[in-house]
Amino acid sequence: MSADGSPPEAHPDRLRWNAKYAGGFVPSFVPHPLAVRALAMNLPDGPVADLACGASGSALLAAGRGREVTAVDISEVALGMLADGLIAWEAFTAEATRTRSDLSPDWCLAPGEPASLLPADFAVLDEQDLPNLRRQMVARRQ
Ligand SMILES: C[S@@+](CC[C@H](N)C(=O)[O-])C[C@H]1O[C@@H](n2cnc3c(N)ncnc32)[C@H](O)[C@@H]1O
């Protein structure tokens, strides 16, 4: 343990798991079934701790249910994936205003958007234009 309480950089668990998460690991953010079961129970309000959380969706599920979550893991790579990890976006493209007079251009995506609006540390995982003149994009923080 170092003076600030964090594990040393060369801790074998840290090295092993950082290598795993940094080596092309794509998080699904699917919560662990046990977390799904536990959070479906009639629990009292209160904070939740997810220990050895990895990049799992359990912490996100609890946060989405309005709980304060403390997620702990030895791998800062995993924690980086978990922090604001994923954005999924669907909106009309500007082309849709040609056929829909009720649609304000301000609500529509210009060419290249929304990918061009992402912060530099986000990577687009998937993007597609749908037949109904909407565009979908999924991106995640690197
Ligand atoms: C099998 S993964 C489980 C991840 C997550 N709980 C899930 O259900 O998807 C094990 C996790 O334990 C973490 N871990 C391993 N050794 C650790 C240690 N000594 N202290 C804290 N976390 C550790 C790893 O970084 C990894 O994210």
The ligand as an ORCA input file, in Angstrom:
! r2SCAN-3c Opt
* xyz 0 1
  C     -13.958    -11.085    -12.734
  S     -13.813     -9.325    -12.648
  C     -15.430     -8.949    -12.049
  C     -15.894     -7.585    -12.473
  C     -17.307     -7.244    -12.087
  N     -17.560     -7.392    -10.660
  C     -18.313     -8.017    -12.916
  O     -19.156     -8.678    -12.327
  O     -18.283     -7.921    -14.127
  C     -12.795     -9.124    -11.222
  C     -12.454     -7.675    -10.904
  O     -11.708     -7.647     -9.698
  C     -10.735     -6.642     -9.774
  N      -9.646     -6.951     -8.837
  C      -8.750     -7.968     -8.920
  N      -7.917     -7.938     -7.874
  C      -8.282     -6.884     -7.101
  C      -7.794     -6.355     -5.866
  N      -6.737     -6.865     -5.247
  N      -8.425     -5.269     -5.360
  C      -9.476     -4.687     -6.008
  N      -9.996     -5.158     -7.172
  C      -9.394     -6.253     -7.713
  C     -10.292     -6.693    -11.242
  O      -9.693     -5.502    -11.694
  C     -11.602     -7.005    -11.948
  O     -12.227     -5.835    -12.413
*
